[in-house]
Amino acid sequence: MILLDLFPGGVLQLWDSIAHGYWHARRLTFLMGGLYHKLEWVRMVGDMIFILVGAVPIALGVLRSMGKRDAVPPA
């Protein structure tokens, strides 16, 4: 995510803000057009890795532990 989106996007914004001013680099037309917008879509690769490797196993572990907790009779 950092290598595919955040760093290159930040460099593009920095370059544009130096060339045209800060507010030009923050406009919606800059953020939703051209290479910057394509980098936002590339970010989906990093997001999916985070979801599949991090969030899904934790959610499954929580659900399994909640199921086992209900199966144990009270003492």
C-alpha distances in whole Angstrom, upper triangle without the diagonal:
4,6,5,6,7,9,10,11,12,14,16,17,18,20,21,23,25,26,27,26,24,25,25,21,21,23,22,23,20,17,18,20,19,16,14,14,13,10,10,11,8,6,8,7,5,7,10,9,9,12,14,14,14,16,18,20,20,22,24,25,26,28,30,31,32,34,36,37,39,40,42,45,46,48
4,6,6,5,6,8,10,10,12,14,15,16,18,20,20,22,24,25,24,22,24,23,19,20,22,22,23,20,17,19,20,19,16,14,15,15,11,11,13,11,8,12,11,8,11,14,13,12,15,17,17,17,18,21,22,23,24,27,28,29,31,32,33,35,37,38,39,41,43,44,48,48,50
4,6,7,6,7,10,11,11,13,15,16,17,19,21,22,23,25,25,23,25,24,20,21,23,23,24,20,18,20,20,18,15,14,15,14,10,12,13,10,9,12,11,9,12,15,14,14,17,19,18,19,21,23,24,25,27,29,30,31,33,35,36,37,39,40,41,44,45,47,50,51,53
4,7,7,7,9,11,12,13,15,16,17,19,20,22,23,24,25,23,24,23,19,20,22,21,21,18,16,17,17,15,12,11,12,10,7,9,10,7,6,10,9,8,11,13,13,14,17,18,18,19,21,22,24,25,27,28,30,31,33,34,36,37,39,40,42,44,45,47,50,51,53
4,6,6,6,8,10,10,12,14,15,16,18,20,21,22,22,20,21,20,16,16,18,17,18,15,13,14,15,14,11,9,10,9,5,6,9,7,5,9,10,9,11,14,14,14,17,19,19,19,20,23,25,25,26,29,30,31,33,35,36,37,39,41,42,43,45,47,50,51,53
4,6,5,6,9,10,10,12,14,15,16,18,20,21,20,18,19,19,15,15,17,17,18,15,13,15,16,16,13,10,12,12,8,9,12,10,8,12,13,11,12,16,16,15,18,20,20,20,21,24,26,26,27,29,31,31,33,35,36,37,39,41,41,43,45,47,50,50,53
4,5,5,6,9,10,10,12,14,15,16,18,20,19,18,20,19,15,16,19,19,20,16,15,17,17,16,13,11,14,14,10,11,14,12,11,15,15,13,15,18,18,18,21,23,22,22,24,26,28,28,30,32,33,34,36,38,39,40,42,44,44,46,48,50,53,53,55
4,5,5,6,9,10,10,12,14,15,17,18,18,17,19,17,14,15,18,18,18,14,13,15,15,13,10,8,11,11,8,10,13,11,11,15,15,14,16,19,19,19,22,24,24,24,26,28,30,30,32,34,35,36,38,40,41,42,44,46,47,49,51,52,55,56,58
4,5,5,6,9,10,11,12,14,15,16,16,14,16,14,11,12,14,14,14,11,9,12,12,11,9,6,9,10,7,8,11,11,10,14,15,14,16,19,20,19,22,24,25,24,25,28,30,30,31,34,35,36,37,40,41,41,44,45,46,48,50,52,55,55,57
4,5,5,6,8,10,10,12,14,15,14,12,14,14,10,11,14,15,16,12,11,14,15,14,12,9,12,13,11,11,15,14,13,17,18,17,18,21,22,21,23,26,26,26,26,29,31,31,32,35,36,36,38,41,41,42,45,46,47,49,51,52,55,56,58
4,5,5,6,9,10,11,12,14,14,13,15,14,11,13,16,17,17,13,13,16,16,14,12,10,14,14,12,14,17,16,15,19,20,19,20,23,24,23,26,28,28,28,29,32,34,34,35,38,39,40,42,44,44,45,48,49,50,52,54,55,59,59,61
4,5,5,6,9,10,11,12,13,12,14,12,9,11,13,14,14,10,10,13,12,11,9,7,11,12,10,12,15,15,15,19,20,19,21,24,24,24,27,29,29,29,30,33,35,35,36,39,40,41,42,45,46,46,49,51,51,53,55,57,60,60,62
4,5,5,6,9,10,10,10,9,10,9,5,8,10,12,12,9,9,12,12,12,11,8,12,14,12,13,16,17,16,20,21,20,21,25,25,25,27,30,30,30,30,33,35,35,36,39,40,40,42,45,45,46,48,50,51,52,55,56,59,59,61
4,5,5,6,9,10,9,8,11,11,8,10,13,15,16,12,13,16,16,15,14,12,15,17,15,16,20,19,19,22,24,22,24,27,27,27,29,32,32,31,32,35,37,37,38,41,42,42,44,47,47,48,50,52,52,54,57,58,61,61,63
4,6,5,6,9,9,10,13,11,9,12,14,16,16,12,13,16,15,14,13,12,15,17,15,17,20,20,20,24,25,24,26,29,29,29,32,34,34,34,35,37,40,40,41,43,45,45,47,49,50,51,53,55,55,57,59,61,64,64,66
4,5,5,6,7,8,10,7,6,9,11,13,12,9,11,14,13,12,12,11,14,16,15,17,20,20,20,24,25,25,26,29,30,30,32,35,35,35,35,38,40,40,41,44,45,45,47,50,50,51,53,55,56,57,60,61,64,64,66
4,5,5,4,4,7,7,5,8,11,14,14,11,12,16,15,16,15,13,16,19,18,19,22,22,22,25,27,26,27,30,31,31,33,36,36,35,36,39,41,40,41,44,46,45,47,50,50,51,53,55,55,57,60,61,64,64,66
4,6,6,7,10,10,9,12,14,17,17,14,16,19,18,18,17,16,19,21,20,21,25,25,24,28,29,28,30,33,34,33,35,38,38,38,38,41,43,43,44,47,48,48,50,53,53,54,56,58,58,60,62,64,67,67,69
4,6,9,11,9,9,13,14,17,16,13,16,18,17,16,16,16,19,21,20,22,25,25,25,29,30,30,31,34,35,35,37,39,40,39,40,43,45,45,46,49,50,50,52,54,55,56,58,60,60,62,64,66,69,69,71
4,7,8,6,8,11,11,15,13,11,14,17,16,16,17,16,18,21,21,22,25,25,26,29,31,30,31,34,35,35,37,40,40,40,40,43,45,45,46,49,50,50,51,54,55,55,58,60,60,61,64,66,68,68,71
4,6,6,7,9,11,14,14,12,14,17,17,18,18,17,19,22,21,22,25,26,26,29,31,30,31,34,35,34,36,39,40,39,39,42,44,44,44,47,49,48,50,53,53,54,56,58,58,60,63,64,67,66,69
4,5,5,7,9,13,13,11,13,16,17,18,18,15,18,21,20,20,23,24,23,27,29,28,28,31,33,32,33,36,37,36,36,39,41,41,41,44,46,45,47,50,50,50,53,55,55,56,59,60,63,63,65
4,5,5,6,10,11,10,11,14,15,17,18,15,17,21,20,20,23,25,24,26,29,28,28,32,33,32,33,37,37,36,36,39,42,41,41,44,46,45,47,50,50,50,53,55,55,56,59,60,63,63,65
4,5,5,9,9,7,10,12,13,14,15,13,15,18,18,18,21,23,23,25,28,28,28,31,32,32,33,36,37,36,36,39,42,41,41,44,46,46,47,50,51,51,53,56,56,57,60,61,64,64,66
4,6,9,9,6,8,11,11,12,13,10,13,16,15,15,18,20,19,22,25,24,24,27,29,28,30,33,34,33,33,36,38,38,38,41,43,43,44,47,48,48,50,52,53,54,57,58,61,61,63
4,7,8,7,7,10,12,14,14,11,13,16,16,15,18,20,19,22,24,24,23,27,28,27,29,32,33,32,31,34,37,36,36,39,41,40,42,45,46,46,48,50,50,52,54,56,59,58,61
4,5,5,6,9,10,13,14,12,12,16,16,15,18,21,20,22,25,25,25,28,30,29,30,33,34,33,33,35,38,38,38,41,43,42,43,46,47,47,49,52,52,53,55,57,60,60,62
4,5,5,6,8,11,13,11,10,14,15,13,16,19,18,20,23,23,23,25,28,27,28,31,33,32,31,33,36,36,36,38,41,40,41,44,45,45,47,50,50,51,53,55,58,58,61
4,6,5,6,9,12,10,10,13,15,14,16,19,19,21,24,25,24,27,29,29,30,32,34,34,33,35,38,38,38,41,43,42,43,46,48,47,49,52,52,53,56,58,61,61,64
4,6,5,7,9,7,8,12,12,12,15,17,17,20,22,23,23,25,27,27,28,31,33,32,32,34,37,37,37,40,42,42,43,46,47,47,49,51,52,53,55,57,60,61,63
4,6,8,9,6,6,10,10,9,12,14,14,16,19,19,19,22,24,24,25,28,29,29,28,30,33,33,33,36,38,38,39,42,43,43,45,48,48,49,52,54,56,57,59
4,7,9,7,5,9,10,9,11,14,14,16,19,20,19,21,24,24,25,27,29,29,28,30,33,34,33,36,38,38,39,41,43,43,45,47,48,49,51,53,56,57,59
4,7,6,5,8,10,10,12,14,15,17,20,21,21,23,25,26,27,29,31,31,31,32,35,36,36,38,41,41,41,44,46,46,47,50,51,52,54,56,59,60,62
4,6,6,7,9,11,12,13,15,17,19,20,21,23,25,26,27,29,31,31,31,33,36,37,37,39,41,42,42,45,47,47,48,51,52,53,55,57,60,61,64
4,5,5,6,9,10,10,13,15,16,18,19,21,22,23,25,27,28,29,29,31,34,34,35,37,39,40,41,43,45,45,47,49,50,52,53,56,59,60,62
4,5,5,7,9,10,11,14,16,16,17,19,21,22,23,25,27,27,27,29,32,32,33,35,37,37,39,41,42,43,45,47,48,49,51,53,56,57,59
4,5,5,7,9,10,12,14,16,16,18,20,21,22,24,26,26,26,27,30,31,31,33,36,36,37,39,41,41,43,45,46,47,49,52,55,55,58
4,5,5,6,9,11,12,14,15,16,18,20,21,22,24,25,25,27,29,30,31,33,35,36,36,39,40,41,42,45,46,47,49,51,54,55,58
4,5,5,6,9,11,11,13,15,16,17,19,21,22,22,23,25,27,28,29,31,33,34,35,37,39,39,41,43,44,46,47,49,53,54,56
4,5,5,7,10,11,11,13,15,16,17,19,21,21,21,23,26,26,26,29,31,31,32,35,36,37,38,41,42,43,45,47,50,51,53
4,5,6,8,10,10,12,14,15,16,18,20,20,20,21,24,26,25,27,30,31,31,33,35,36,37,40,41,42,44,46,49,50,53
4,5,6,8,9,11,12,14,15,16,18,19,20,21,24,25,25,27,29,30,31,33,35,36,37,39,41,42,44,46,49,50,53
4,5,5,6,9,10,11,13,14,16,16,17,19,21,22,23,25,27,27,29,31,32,33,35,37,38,39,41,43,47,47,50
4,5,5,6,9,10,10,12,14,15,15,16,19,20,20,22,24,25,26,28,30,31,32,34,36,37,39,41,44,45,48
4,5,5,6,9,10,11,12,14,15,16,18,20,20,22,24,25,26,28,30,31,32,34,36,37,38,41,44,45,48
4,5,5,6,9,10,11,12,13,15,17,18,19,21,22,24,25,27,28,30,31,33,34,36,37,39,43,44,46
4,5,5,6,9,10,10,10,12,15,16,16,18,20,21,22,24,26,27,29,30,32,33,35,37,40,41,44
4,5,5,6,8,10,10,10,13,15,15,16,19,20,21,23,25,26,27,29,30,32,33,35,39,40,43
4,5,5,6,8,10,10,12,14,15,16,18,20,21,22,24,26,27,28,30,32,33,35,38,40,42
4,6,5,5,7,9,11,12,13,15,16,17,19,21,22,23,25,27,28,30,31,33,37,37,40
4,6,5,5,6,9,10,10,12,14,15,16,18,20,21,22,24,26,27,29,31,34,35,38
4,6,6,5,7,10,11,11,13,15,16,17,19,21,22,23,25,27,28,30,34,35,37
4,6,7,7,9,11,12,13,15,16,17,19,21,22,23,25,27,28,30,33,35,37
4,6,6,7,9,11,11,13,15,16,17,19,21,22,23,25,27,28,32,33,35
4,6,5,6,9,10,11,12,14,16,17,19,20,21,23,25,27,30,31,33
4,5,5,6,9,10,11,12,14,15,17,18,20,22,23,25,28,30,32
4,5,5,6,9,10,10,12,14,15,16,18,20,21,23,27,28,30
4,5,5,6,9,10,11,12,14,15,16,19,20,22,25,26,28
4,5,5,6,9,10,11,12,14,15,17,19,21,24,25,28
4,5,5,6,9,10,11,12,14,16,17,19,22,24,27
4,5,5,6,9,10,11,12,15,16,17,21,22,24
4,5,5,6,9,10,11,13,15,16,19,20,23
4,5,5,6,9,10,11,13,15,18,20,22
4,5,5,6,9,10,11,13,17,18,21
4,5,5,6,9,10,11,15,16,18
4,5,5,7,9,10,13,14,17
4,5,5,7,9,12,14,17
4,5,5,7,10,12,15
4,5,6,9,10,12
4,6,8,9,13
4,6,9,12
4,6,9
4,6
4
